[in-house]
Amino acid sequence: MKTIYKILVLLFTLSFFSCEDVVDINLDTAPPKLVIDASIKWEKGTAGNEQTIKLTTTTDYYSNTIPVVSGATVFVTDGNAIQYDFTETLGTGNYVCTNFNPEINQTYVLTVIYNGQIYTATEQLIGVPTIDSVSQNNNGGFTGDEIEVKFYFQDNGLANNFYLIQFNSSFTTLPEYDVIDDEFFQGNQMFGLYTNEDMKAADELQFTLHGVSERYYNYMNILLGIAGGNGGSPFQTPPATVRGNIINQTNFDNFALGYFRLSETDSETYTVQ
């Protein structure tokens, strides 16, 4: 009987360690696509003249680096036909403009020329309310023992408004995002809510409120749904590619990934009590 028991323990041990083997799966690699990160953000109280647009390409699943794009022509034109040129910081894929003029409700057109292809996108610069106050509740969550932090702002009742909320914290590496609209809060005070089971006293939070267009709100709503819906399962159906507002004028089917958006922003930093 002891011999049988030892054999079973040995088989279980071997099977356990076999699960630790690294399995490399051959994956098909699609041709790289241009990725345009063109988020123009105008923080309240600043000139907003310095803006950056980043160009990269997609790469294969196992790659540890993201290829940057050099040698492109990048500029933005406003509704008054004034052109703002974005010049690359050599070898970084970061294209910088130092004389940009942000104007609420102004229409801007992005143009990117790369590898003989012309990409364009059109968007308005959307304003945003000021963050009025921040409150903390130590009895939040489903169990009543989680810390919840809210920041409040006054919605403009004269328009339909859409917002992107960005949460940065001292205890997480990457920011977290949410999108909300004023459909049920038209002209009323609204709030953004943040809670995290790892949050504790003396942690620092930064809330950033972005004014965005309805199209960008819908775009981010889809992206956030995909990001939060797969649960990390390896058997999840691959999501469809979410296309932004950037159009390839040379070859429509060879589209770029990313979105051109312009937002006024307001930020508030809060230390958890």
PyRosetta script that sets phi, psi and omega in degrees:
from pyrosetta import init, pose_from_sequence

init()
pose = pose_from_sequence("MKTIYKILVLLFTLSFFSCEDVVDINLDTAPPKLVIDASIKWEKGTAGNEQTIKLTTTTDYYSNTIPVVSGATVFVTDGNAIQYDFTETLGTGNYVCTNFNPEINQTYVLTVIYNGQIYTATEQLIGVPTIDSVSQNNNGGFTGDEIEVKFYFQDNGLANNFYLIQFNSSFTTLPEYDVIDDEFFQGNQMFGLYTNEDMKAADELQFTLHGVSERYYNYMNILLGIAGGNGGSPFQTPPATVRGNIINQTNFDNFALGYFRLSETDSETYTVQ")
pose.set_psi(1, -42.0)
pose.set_omega(1, 178.9)
pose.set_phi(2, -62.5)
pose.set_psi(2, -35.9)
pose.set_omega(2, -179.6)
pose.set_phi(3, -64.0)
pose.set_psi(3, -44.3)
pose.set_omega(3, 179.0)
pose.set_phi(4, -61.7)
pose.set_psi(4, -41.6)
pose.set_omega(4, -179.9)
pose.set_phi(5, -61.3)
pose.set_psi(5, -43.4)
pose.set_omega(5, 179.8)
pose.set_phi(6, -63.6)
pose.set_psi(6, -38.8)
pose.set_omega(6, 178.7)
pose.set_phi(7, -63.4)
pose.set_psi(7, -43.7)
pose.set_omega(7, 179.9)
pose.set_phi(8, -63.0)
pose.set_psi(8, -42.3)
pose.set_omega(8, 177.8)
pose.set_phi(9, -61.9)
pose.set_psi(9, -41.5)
pose.set_omega(9, -179.8)
pose.set_phi(10, -64.1)
pose.set_psi(10, -44.3)
pose.set_omega(10, 179.8)
pose.set_phi(11, -63.4)
pose.set_psi(11, -41.1)
pose.set_omega(11, 179.2)
pose.set_phi(12, -63.9)
pose.set_psi(12, -42.5)
pose.set_omega(12, -179.8)
pose.set_phi(13, -62.8)
pose.set_psi(13, -44.1)
pose.set_omega(13, 179.2)
pose.set_phi(14, -63.5)
pose.set_psi(14, -42.6)
pose.set_omega(14, -179.5)
pose.set_phi(15, -66.1)
pose.set_psi(15, -34.9)
pose.set_omega(15, 179.0)
pose.set_phi(16, -64.5)
pose.set_psi(16, -47.6)
pose.set_omega(16, -178.9)
pose.set_phi(17, -69.1)
pose.set_psi(17, -28.2)
pose.set_omega(17, 179.1)
pose.set_phi(18, -65.7)
pose.set_psi(18, -23.7)
pose.set_omega(18, 179.0)
pose.set_phi(19, -72.2)
pose.set_psi(19, -13.6)
pose.set_omega(19, -178.5)
pose.set_phi(20, -84.6)
pose.set_psi(20, -7.8)
pose.set_omega(20, -179.0)
pose.set_phi(21, -64.3)
pose.set_psi(21, 139.7)
pose.set_omega(21, 176.5)
pose.set_phi(22, -83.2)
pose.set_psi(22, 127.0)
pose.set_omega(22, -179.2)
pose.set_phi(23, -109.9)
pose.set_psi(23, 118.7)
pose.set_omega(23, 175.5)
pose.set_phi(24, -94.3)
pose.set_psi(24, 123.6)
pose.set_omega(24, -178.8)
pose.set_phi(25, -106.1)
pose.set_psi(25, 130.3)
pose.set_omega(25, 176.4)
pose.set_phi(26, -71.0)
pose.set_psi(26, 118.2)
pose.set_omega(26, -179.6)
pose.set_phi(27, -114.1)
pose.set_psi(27, 141.4)
pose.set_omega(27, 175.4)
pose.set_phi(28, -67.1)
pose.set_psi(28, 138.0)
pose.set_omega(28, 179.1)
pose.set_phi(29, -109.2)
pose.set_psi(29, 117.6)
pose.set_omega(29, 178.6)
pose.set_phi(30, -78.0)
pose.set_psi(30, 156.5)
pose.set_omega(30, 175.7)
pose.set_phi(31, -57.3)
pose.set_psi(31, 141.4)
pose.set_omega(31, -178.1)
pose.set_phi(32, -62.5)
pose.set_psi(32, 142.7)
pose.set_omega(32, 176.3)
pose.set_phi(33, -111.7)
pose.set_psi(33, 147.8)
pose.set_omega(33, 175.5)
pose.set_phi(34, -69.7)
pose.set_psi(34, 135.0)
pose.set_omega(34, 176.2)
pose.set_phi(35, -117.3)
pose.set_psi(35, 122.5)
pose.set_omega(35, -177.2)
pose.set_phi(36, -112.8)
pose.set_psi(36, 109.9)
pose.set_omega(36, 176.9)
pose.set_phi(37, -98.1)
pose.set_psi(37, 92.6)
pose.set_omega(37, -173.0)
pose.set_phi(38, -121.0)
pose.set_psi(38, 74.2)
pose.set_omega(38, 178.2)
pose.set_phi(39, -106.7)
pose.set_psi(39, 105.1)
pose.set_omega(39, 177.1)
pose.set_phi(40, -88.5)
pose.set_psi(40, 116.8)
pose.set_omega(40, -176.2)
pose.set_phi(41, -121.7)
pose.set_psi(41, 126.5)
pose.set_omega(41, -179.0)
pose.set_phi(42, -113.1)
pose.set_psi(42, 100.4)
pose.set_omega(42, 179.3)
pose.set_phi(43, -70.8)
pose.set_psi(43, 131.4)
pose.set_omega(43, 178.2)
pose.set_phi(44, -53.5)
pose.set_psi(44, 138.2)
pose.set_omega(44, 177.8)
pose.set_phi(45, 86.5)
pose.set_psi(45, 0.2)
pose.set_omega(45, 177.9)
pose.set_phi(46, -116.8)
pose.set_psi(46, 165.7)
pose.set_omega(46, -180.0)
pose.set_phi(47, -73.3)
pose.set_psi(47, -31.3)
pose.set_omega(47, -179.4)
pose.set_phi(48, 71.1)
pose.set_psi(48, 15.2)
pose.set_omega(48, -174.5)
pose.set_phi(49, -78.1)
pose.set_psi(49, -24.5)
pose.set_omega(49, -178.8)
pose.set_phi(50, -100.3)
pose.set_psi(50, 117.6)
pose.set_omega(50, -177.0)
pose.set_phi(51, -133.9)
pose.set_psi(51, 152.0)
pose.set_omega(51, -177.7)
pose.set_phi(52, -130.7)
pose.set_psi(52, 136.8)
pose.set_omega(52, 173.1)
pose.set_phi(53, -119.0)
pose.set_psi(53, 129.3)
pose.set_omega(53, -176.7)
pose.set_phi(54, -109.3)
pose.set_psi(54, 134.2)
pose.set_omega(54, 178.3)
pose.set_phi(55, -116.5)
pose.set_psi(55, 128.5)
pose.set_omega(55, 175.2)
pose.set_phi(56, -138.6)
pose.set_psi(56, -177.7)
pose.set_omega(56, 171.4)
pose.set_phi(57, -129.5)
pose.set_psi(57, 159.5)
pose.set_omega(57, 172.8)
pose.set_phi(58, -69.3)
pose.set_psi(58, 160.8)
pose.set_omega(58, 179.4)
pose.set_phi(59, -145.3)
pose.set_psi(59, -179.1)
pose.set_omega(59, -176.0)
pose.set_phi(60, -76.5)
pose.set_psi(60, 164.4)
pose.set_omega(60, -171.5)
pose.set_phi(61, -59.8)
pose.set_psi(61, -37.7)
pose.set_omega(61, -173.3)
pose.set_phi(62, -88.9)
pose.set_psi(62, -0.8)
pose.set_omega(62, -178.2)
pose.set_phi(63, -71.5)
pose.set_psi(63, 140.3)
pose.set_omega(63, 179.0)
pose.set_phi(64, -96.1)
pose.set_psi(64, -4.8)
pose.set_omega(64, -179.2)
pose.set_phi(65, -127.1)
pose.set_psi(65, 150.1)
pose.set_omega(65, 177.2)
pose.set_phi(66, -103.5)
pose.set_psi(66, 118.8)
pose.set_omega(66, -177.9)
pose.set_phi(67, -65.3)
pose.set_psi(67, 132.6)
pose.set_omega(67, 176.6)
pose.set_phi(68, -93.7)
pose.set_psi(68, 158.6)
pose.set_omega(68, -177.3)
pose.set_phi(69, -110.6)
pose.set_psi(69, 121.4)
pose.set_omega(69, 176.1)
pose.set_phi(70, -114.0)
pose.set_psi(70, 160.4)
pose.set_omega(70, 174.2)
pose.set_phi(71, 83.4)
pose.set_psi(71, 10.9)
pose.set_omega(71, 178.7)
pose.set_phi(72, -86.9)
pose.set_psi(72, 159.9)
pose.set_omega(72, 171.3)
pose.set_phi(73, -105.1)
pose.set_psi(73, 123.8)
pose.set_omega(73, -175.2)
pose.set_phi(74, -131.3)
pose.set_psi(74, 128.1)
pose.set_omega(74, 173.6)
pose.set_phi(75, -153.3)
pose.set_psi(75, 158.6)
pose.set_omega(75, 178.1)
pose.set_phi(76, -124.4)
pose.set_psi(76, 135.4)
pose.set_omega(76, 179.6)
pose.set_phi(77, -117.4)
pose.set_psi(77, 133.7)
pose.set_omega(77, 179.2)
pose.set_phi(78, -93.4)
pose.set_psi(78, -179.3)
pose.set_omega(78, -176.4)
pose.set_phi(79, -67.8)
pose.set_psi(79, -11.1)
pose.set_omega(79, 176.7)
pose.set_phi(80, -99.0)
pose.set_psi(80, 13.5)
pose.set_omega(80, 178.8)
pose.set_phi(81, 67.0)
pose.set_psi(81, 22.1)
pose.set_omega(81, 174.8)
pose.set_phi(82, -87.5)
pose.set_psi(82, 128.6)
pose.set_omega(82, -176.9)
pose.set_phi(83, -101.9)
pose.set_psi(83, 133.4)
pose.set_omega(83, 177.6)
pose.set_phi(84, -113.9)
pose.set_psi(84, 114.7)
pose.set_omega(84, -177.1)
pose.set_phi(85, -87.2)
pose.set_psi(85, 137.0)
pose.set_omega(85, 177.0)
pose.set_phi(86, -109.7)
pose.set_psi(86, 118.5)
pose.set_omega(86, -175.1)
pose.set_phi(87, -107.6)
pose.set_psi(87, 135.6)
pose.set_omega(87, -176.0)
pose.set_phi(88, -72.5)
pose.set_psi(88, 135.9)
pose.set_omega(88, 164.4)
pose.set_phi(89, -76.3)
pose.set_psi(89, 113.4)
pose.set_omega(89, -163.6)
pose.set_phi(90, -44.6)
pose.set_psi(90, 123.7)
pose.set_omega(90, 172.8)
pose.set_phi(91, 77.8)
pose.set_psi(91, 6.8)
pose.set_omega(91, -176.1)
pose.set_phi(92, -105.8)
pose.set_psi(92, -18.3)
pose.set_omega(92, -172.7)
pose.set_phi(93, 76.2)
pose.set_psi(93, 2.5)
pose.set_omega(93, 176.9)
pose.set_phi(94, -94.3)
pose.set_psi(94, 120.3)
pose.set_omega(94, -179.9)
pose.set_phi(95, -107.8)
pose.set_psi(95, 119.4)
pose.set_omega(95, -168.3)
pose.set_phi(96, -114.1)
pose.set_psi(96, 138.8)
pose.set_omega(96, 172.6)
pose.set_phi(97, -120.8)
pose.set_psi(97, 135.0)
pose.set_omega(97, -177.7)
pose.set_phi(98, -111.8)
pose.set_psi(98, 1.5)
pose.set_omega(98, -178.7)
pose.set_phi(99, -127.8)
pose.set_psi(99, 27.8)
pose.set_omega(99, -178.8)
pose.set_phi(100, -66.8)
pose.set_psi(100, 143.2)
pose.set_omega(100, 179.6)
pose.set_phi(101, -117.0)
pose.set_psi(101, 99.5)
pose.set_omega(101, 180.0)
pose.set_phi(102, -79.4)
pose.set_psi(102, 138.2)
pose.set_omega(102, -179.4)
pose.set_phi(103, -143.8)
pose.set_psi(103, 123.3)
pose.set_omega(103, -177.9)
pose.set_phi(104, -59.3)
pose.set_psi(104, 133.6)
pose.set_omega(104, 179.2)
pose.set_phi(105, 70.5)
pose.set_psi(105, 3.9)
pose.set_omega(105, 174.6)
pose.set_phi(106, -74.0)
pose.set_psi(106, 145.5)
pose.set_omega(106, 177.5)
pose.set_phi(107, -95.1)
pose.set_psi(107, 135.4)
pose.set_omega(107, -179.2)
pose.set_phi(108, -127.7)
pose.set_psi(108, 146.3)
pose.set_omega(108, 178.5)
pose.set_phi(109, -120.2)
pose.set_psi(109, 123.6)
pose.set_omega(109, 176.0)
pose.set_phi(110, -91.4)
pose.set_psi(110, 137.7)
pose.set_omega(110, 173.6)
pose.set_phi(111, -130.0)
pose.set_psi(111, 127.3)
pose.set_omega(111, 175.3)
pose.set_phi(112, -125.8)
pose.set_psi(112, 125.0)
pose.set_omega(112, 177.9)
pose.set_phi(113, -115.0)
pose.set_psi(113, 119.6)
pose.set_omega(113, -176.8)
pose.set_phi(114, -151.0)
pose.set_psi(114, 132.0)
pose.set_omega(114, 179.1)
pose.set_phi(115, 52.9)
pose.set_psi(115, 40.3)
pose.set_omega(115, 177.8)
pose.set_phi(116, 76.1)
pose.set_psi(116, 5.5)
pose.set_omega(116, 180.0)
pose.set_phi(117, -108.5)
pose.set_psi(117, 142.0)
pose.set_omega(117, 179.7)
pose.set_phi(118, -113.5)
pose.set_psi(118, 120.2)
pose.set_omega(118, -180.0)
pose.set_phi(119, -112.2)
pose.set_psi(119, 135.7)
pose.set_omega(119, 178.6)
pose.set_phi(120, -135.7)
pose.set_psi(120, 157.3)
pose.set_omega(120, 174.9)
pose.set_phi(121, -155.0)
pose.set_psi(121, 147.6)
pose.set_omega(121, -178.4)
pose.set_phi(122, -125.1)
pose.set_psi(122, 135.1)
pose.set_omega(122, -178.9)
pose.set_phi(123, -157.6)
pose.set_psi(123, 158.5)
pose.set_omega(123, 175.3)
pose.set_phi(124, -99.6)
pose.set_psi(124, 153.4)
pose.set_omega(124, 173.2)
pose.set_phi(125, -86.5)
pose.set_psi(125, 118.5)
pose.set_omega(125, -173.2)
pose.set_phi(126, -100.2)
pose.set_psi(126, 130.7)
pose.set_omega(126, 179.0)
pose.set_phi(127, -76.7)
pose.set_psi(127, 170.6)
pose.set_omega(127, -176.4)
pose.set_phi(128, -146.9)
pose.set_psi(128, 148.0)
pose.set_omega(128, 176.1)
pose.set_phi(129, -70.7)
pose.set_psi(129, 169.5)
pose.set_omega(129, 174.7)
pose.set_phi(130, -86.6)
pose.set_psi(130, 140.5)
pose.set_omega(130, 173.7)
pose.set_phi(131, -71.1)
pose.set_psi(131, 122.8)
pose.set_omega(131, -173.2)
pose.set_phi(132, -87.6)
pose.set_psi(132, -44.2)
pose.set_omega(132, -174.1)
pose.set_phi(133, -160.2)
pose.set_psi(133, 169.0)
pose.set_omega(133, 178.8)
pose.set_phi(134, -133.3)
pose.set_psi(134, 139.8)
pose.set_omega(134, 177.3)
pose.set_phi(135, -132.3)
pose.set_psi(135, 156.9)
pose.set_omega(135, -178.9)
pose.set_phi(136, -128.2)
pose.set_psi(136, 137.9)
pose.set_omega(136, 176.7)
pose.set_phi(137, -126.5)
pose.set_psi(137, 120.0)
pose.set_omega(137, -178.3)
pose.set_phi(138, -89.3)
pose.set_psi(138, 1.8)
pose.set_omega(138, -178.9)
pose.set_phi(139, -120.1)
pose.set_psi(139, 41.1)
pose.set_omega(139, -176.6)
pose.set_phi(140, -95.4)
pose.set_psi(140, -171.9)
pose.set_omega(140, 179.6)
pose.set_phi(141, 77.2)
pose.set_psi(141, 175.1)
pose.set_omega(141, -178.6)
pose.set_phi(142, -66.9)
pose.set_psi(142, -31.3)
pose.set_omega(142, -176.6)
pose.set_phi(143, -92.5)
pose.set_psi(143, -7.6)
pose.set_omega(143, 178.4)
pose.set_phi(144, 76.8)
pose.set_psi(144, 13.2)
pose.set_omega(144, -178.8)
pose.set_phi(145, -127.1)
pose.set_psi(145, 18.8)
pose.set_omega(145, 179.4)
pose.set_phi(146, -104.5)
pose.set_psi(146, 151.1)
pose.set_omega(146, 176.5)
pose.set_phi(147, -83.6)
pose.set_psi(147, 128.5)
pose.set_omega(147, 173.9)
pose.set_phi(148, -118.9)
pose.set_psi(148, 135.9)
pose.set_omega(148, 177.2)
pose.set_phi(149, -123.7)
pose.set_psi(149, 129.2)
pose.set_omega(149, 179.5)
pose.set_phi(150, -119.1)
pose.set_psi(150, 144.0)
pose.set_omega(150, 167.8)
pose.set_phi(151, -120.3)
pose.set_psi(151, 146.0)
pose.set_omega(151, -170.8)
pose.set_phi(152, -117.4)
pose.set_psi(152, 148.6)
pose.set_omega(152, 176.3)
pose.set_phi(153, -152.6)
pose.set_psi(153, 155.9)
pose.set_omega(153, -176.2)
pose.set_phi(154, -96.8)
pose.set_psi(154, 119.4)
pose.set_omega(154, 178.8)
pose.set_phi(155, -74.6)
pose.set_psi(155, 145.8)
pose.set_omega(155, 176.0)
pose.set_phi(156, -83.5)
pose.set_psi(156, 114.6)
pose.set_omega(156, -176.2)
pose.set_phi(157, -75.7)
pose.set_psi(157, -3.2)
pose.set_omega(157, -177.3)
pose.set_phi(158, -91.5)
pose.set_psi(158, -0.3)
pose.set_omega(158, -178.5)
pose.set_phi(159, -150.0)
pose.set_psi(159, 158.9)
pose.set_omega(159, 171.7)
pose.set_phi(160, -82.9)
pose.set_psi(160, 121.9)
pose.set_omega(160, -171.5)
pose.set_phi(161, -117.4)
pose.set_psi(161, 148.4)
pose.set_omega(161, -179.1)
pose.set_phi(162, -133.3)
pose.set_psi(162, 140.0)
pose.set_omega(162, -172.7)
pose.set_phi(163, -133.2)
pose.set_psi(163, 142.8)
pose.set_omega(163, 167.3)
pose.set_phi(164, -107.0)
pose.set_psi(164, 129.2)
pose.set_omega(164, 178.6)
pose.set_phi(165, -110.6)
pose.set_psi(165, 131.3)
pose.set_omega(165, 179.6)
pose.set_phi(166, -117.3)
pose.set_psi(166, 129.1)
pose.set_omega(166, 178.7)
pose.set_phi(167, -114.4)
pose.set_psi(167, 120.9)
pose.set_omega(167, 171.9)
pose.set_phi(168, -114.7)
pose.set_psi(168, 138.1)
pose.set_omega(168, -179.7)
pose.set_phi(169, -135.6)
pose.set_psi(169, 159.6)
pose.set_omega(169, -178.5)
pose.set_phi(170, -75.8)
pose.set_psi(170, -10.7)
pose.set_omega(170, -175.8)
pose.set_phi(171, -113.1)
pose.set_psi(171, 6.5)
pose.set_omega(171, 174.4)
pose.set_phi(172, -126.0)
pose.set_psi(172, 151.6)
pose.set_omega(172, -177.5)
pose.set_phi(173, -80.4)
pose.set_psi(173, -42.9)
pose.set_omega(173, -175.4)
pose.set_phi(174, -109.6)
pose.set_psi(174, 151.0)
pose.set_omega(174, 175.6)
pose.set_phi(175, -69.9)
pose.set_psi(175, 158.0)
pose.set_omega(175, 174.0)
pose.set_phi(176, -113.7)
pose.set_psi(176, 151.1)
pose.set_omega(176, -174.2)
pose.set_phi(177, -130.5)
pose.set_psi(177, 156.6)
pose.set_omega(177, 172.4)
pose.set_phi(178, -151.7)
pose.set_psi(178, 157.1)
pose.set_omega(178, 174.4)
pose.set_phi(179, -125.8)
pose.set_psi(179, 140.9)
pose.set_omega(179, 177.7)
pose.set_phi(180, -139.9)
pose.set_psi(180, 159.2)
pose.set_omega(180, 174.0)
pose.set_phi(181, -131.0)
pose.set_psi(181, 172.1)
pose.set_omega(181, -174.0)
pose.set_phi(182, -101.3)
pose.set_psi(182, 23.4)
pose.set_omega(182, -176.2)
pose.set_phi(183, -53.1)
pose.set_psi(183, -41.7)
pose.set_omega(183, -177.8)
pose.set_phi(184, -105.9)
pose.set_psi(184, 8.4)
pose.set_omega(184, -176.8)
pose.set_phi(185, -132.0)
pose.set_psi(185, 23.0)
pose.set_omega(185, -173.4)
pose.set_phi(186, -52.6)
pose.set_psi(186, 117.2)
pose.set_omega(186, 177.0)
pose.set_phi(187, 77.4)
pose.set_psi(187, 5.9)
pose.set_omega(187, -178.2)
pose.set_phi(188, -107.2)
pose.set_psi(188, 174.2)
pose.set_omega(188, 175.3)
pose.set_phi(189, -74.1)
pose.set_psi(189, 135.6)
pose.set_omega(189, 178.7)
pose.set_phi(190, -120.9)
pose.set_psi(190, 169.3)
pose.set_omega(190, -179.3)
pose.set_phi(191, -147.5)
pose.set_psi(191, 157.3)
pose.set_omega(191, 169.2)
pose.set_phi(192, -111.3)
pose.set_psi(192, 139.1)
pose.set_omega(192, -175.2)
pose.set_phi(193, -118.1)
pose.set_psi(193, 133.9)
pose.set_omega(193, 175.9)
pose.set_phi(194, -130.2)
pose.set_psi(194, 132.4)
pose.set_omega(194, 173.4)
pose.set_phi(195, -144.8)
pose.set_psi(195, 147.4)
pose.set_omega(195, -180.0)
pose.set_phi(196, -156.0)
pose.set_psi(196, 132.2)
pose.set_omega(196, -176.2)
pose.set_phi(197, -62.9)
pose.set_psi(197, -19.6)
pose.set_omega(197, 180.0)
pose.set_phi(198, -90.3)
pose.set_psi(198, -4.6)
pose.set_omega(198, -176.3)
pose.set_phi(199, -73.9)
pose.set_psi(199, 138.4)
pose.set_omega(199, -179.0)
pose.set_phi(200, -146.6)
pose.set_psi(200, 172.9)
pose.set_omega(200, -179.7)
pose.set_phi(201, -58.5)
pose.set_psi(201, 142.5)
pose.set_omega(201, 179.6)
pose.set_phi(202, 82.7)
pose.set_psi(202, -7.1)
pose.set_omega(202, 173.0)
pose.set_phi(203, -68.0)
pose.set_psi(203, 150.1)
pose.set_omega(203, -179.1)
pose.set_phi(204, -110.0)
pose.set_psi(204, 133.7)
pose.set_omega(204, 178.2)
pose.set_phi(205, -118.9)
pose.set_psi(205, 144.9)
pose.set_omega(205, 170.8)
pose.set_phi(206, -125.9)
pose.set_psi(206, 123.3)
pose.set_omega(206, 176.4)
pose.set_phi(207, -101.2)
pose.set_psi(207, 133.5)
pose.set_omega(207, 174.9)
pose.set_phi(208, -128.0)
pose.set_psi(208, 123.3)
pose.set_omega(208, 179.9)
pose.set_phi(209, -103.0)
pose.set_psi(209, 124.6)
pose.set_omega(209, -179.2)
pose.set_phi(210, -113.0)
pose.set_psi(210, 132.7)
pose.set_omega(210, 168.1)
pose.set_phi(211, -82.4)
pose.set_psi(211, 129.8)
pose.set_omega(211, -177.2)
pose.set_phi(212, -134.9)
pose.set_psi(212, 162.7)
pose.set_omega(212, 177.2)
pose.set_phi(213, -78.6)
pose.set_psi(213, 164.3)
pose.set_omega(213, 178.4)
pose.set_phi(214, -63.3)
pose.set_psi(214, -36.9)
pose.set_omega(214, 178.6)
pose.set_phi(215, -62.9)
pose.set_psi(215, -42.6)
pose.set_omega(215, 179.8)
pose.set_phi(216, -70.0)
pose.set_psi(216, -36.5)
pose.set_omega(216, 175.3)
pose.set_phi(217, -56.7)
pose.set_psi(217, -47.0)
pose.set_omega(217, 179.5)
pose.set_phi(218, -64.6)
pose.set_psi(218, -40.1)
pose.set_omega(218, 179.1)
pose.set_phi(219, -61.3)
pose.set_psi(219, -49.2)
pose.set_omega(219, -179.4)
pose.set_phi(220, -68.5)
pose.set_psi(220, -33.5)
pose.set_omega(220, 178.4)
pose.set_phi(221, -60.0)
pose.set_psi(221, -41.2)
pose.set_omega(221, 178.0)
pose.set_phi(222, -67.8)
pose.set_psi(222, -46.5)
pose.set_omega(222, -179.3)
pose.set_phi(223, -60.8)
pose.set_psi(223, -44.5)
pose.set_omega(223, -179.6)
pose.set_phi(224, -66.7)
pose.set_psi(224, -33.9)
pose.set_omega(224, 176.3)
pose.set_phi(225, -65.1)
pose.set_psi(225, -40.8)
pose.set_omega(225, 178.0)
pose.set_phi(226, -66.8)
pose.set_psi(226, -45.3)
pose.set_omega(226, -177.5)
pose.set_phi(227, -63.1)
pose.set_psi(227, -34.4)
pose.set_omega(227, -176.9)
pose.set_phi(228, -96.1)
pose.set_psi(228, -3.5)
pose.set_omega(228, -172.3)
pose.set_phi(229, -102.6)
pose.set_psi(229, -11.5)
pose.set_omega(229, -175.4)
pose.set_phi(230, -90.9)
pose.set_psi(230, -15.7)
pose.set_omega(230, 175.1)
pose.set_phi(231, 61.6)
pose.set_psi(231, 12.4)
pose.set_omega(231, 179.0)
pose.set_phi(232, 76.6)
pose.set_psi(232, 11.4)
pose.set_omega(232, -177.1)
pose.set_phi(233, -73.1)
pose.set_psi(233, 131.8)
pose.set_omega(233, 178.4)
pose.set_phi(234, -72.4)
pose.set_psi(234, -11.4)
pose.set_omega(234, -177.6)
pose.set_phi(235, -102.3)
pose.set_psi(235, 7.2)
pose.set_omega(235, 179.4)
pose.set_phi(236, -68.4)
pose.set_psi(236, 140.4)
pose.set_omega(236, 176.1)
pose.set_phi(237, -63.4)
pose.set_psi(237, 129.0)
pose.set_omega(237, -179.3)
pose.set_phi(238, -59.4)
pose.set_psi(238, 133.9)
pose.set_omega(238, 179.8)
pose.set_phi(239, -70.7)
pose.set_psi(239, 154.2)
pose.set_omega(239, 176.4)
pose.set_phi(240, -71.8)
pose.set_psi(240, 155.5)
pose.set_omega(240, 177.2)
pose.set_phi(241, -68.4)
pose.set_psi(241, 129.7)
pose.set_omega(241, 179.2)
pose.set_phi(242, -94.7)
pose.set_psi(242, 116.1)
pose.set_omega(242, -177.6)
pose.set_phi(243, -91.0)
pose.set_psi(243, 137.5)
pose.set_omega(243, 178.2)
pose.set_phi(244, -89.5)
pose.set_psi(244, -151.6)
pose.set_omega(244, -176.6)
pose.set_phi(245, -99.9)
pose.set_psi(245, 10.2)
pose.set_omega(245, -178.5)
pose.set_phi(246, -90.2)
pose.set_psi(246, 123.8)
pose.set_omega(246, -174.3)
pose.set_phi(247, -113.5)
pose.set_psi(247, 133.8)
pose.set_omega(247, 174.0)
pose.set_phi(248, -84.2)
pose.set_psi(248, 109.6)
pose.set_omega(248, -177.7)
pose.set_phi(249, -75.6)
pose.set_psi(249, -17.4)
pose.set_omega(249, -179.6)
pose.set_phi(250, -87.0)
pose.set_psi(250, -42.6)
pose.set_omega(250, -179.2)
pose.set_phi(251, -145.3)
pose.set_psi(251, 99.9)
pose.set_omega(251, -172.4)
pose.set_phi(252, -55.6)
pose.set_psi(252, -38.1)
pose.set_omega(252, -176.1)
pose.set_phi(253, -72.7)
pose.set_psi(253, -21.3)
pose.set_omega(253, 178.2)
pose.set_phi(254, -91.0)
pose.set_psi(254, 65.2)
pose.set_omega(254, -173.1)
pose.set_phi(255, -79.4)
pose.set_psi(255, 157.7)
pose.set_omega(255, 174.7)
pose.set_phi(256, -95.6)
pose.set_psi(256, 154.2)
pose.set_omega(256, 173.5)
pose.set_phi(257, -91.5)
pose.set_psi(257, 155.3)
pose.set_omega(257, 179.6)
pose.set_phi(258, 114.2)
pose.set_psi(258, -177.3)
pose.set_omega(258, -176.2)
pose.set_phi(259, -148.7)
pose.set_psi(259, 139.6)
pose.set_omega(259, 173.3)
pose.set_phi(260, -98.3)
pose.set_psi(260, 113.8)
pose.set_omega(260, 178.8)
pose.set_phi(261, -139.2)
pose.set_psi(261, 153.7)
pose.set_omega(261, 180.0)
pose.set_phi(262, -129.8)
pose.set_psi(262, 127.1)
pose.set_omega(262, -174.8)
pose.set_phi(263, -135.9)
pose.set_psi(263, 137.4)
pose.set_omega(263, 160.3)
pose.set_phi(264, -80.5)
pose.set_psi(264, 143.9)
pose.set_omega(264, -177.6)
pose.set_phi(265, -131.0)
pose.set_psi(265, 155.3)
pose.set_omega(265, 170.9)
pose.set_phi(266, -135.7)
pose.set_psi(266, 140.5)
pose.set_omega(266, -175.5)
pose.set_phi(267, -126.7)
pose.set_psi(267, 153.3)
pose.set_omega(267, 176.3)
pose.set_phi(268, -144.0)
pose.set_psi(268, 131.5)
pose.set_omega(268, 176.5)
pose.set_phi(269, -104.2)
pose.set_psi(269, 136.6)
pose.set_omega(269, -175.5)
pose.set_phi(270, -137.4)
pose.set_psi(270, 135.8)
pose.set_omega(270, 175.8)
pose.set_phi(271, -98.9)
pose.set_psi(271, 123.7)
pose.set_omega(271, -178.0)
pose.set_phi(272, -63.8)
pose.set_psi(272, 132.9)
pose.set_omega(272, -177.8)
pose.set_phi(273, -88.5)
pose.dump_pdb("model.pdb")
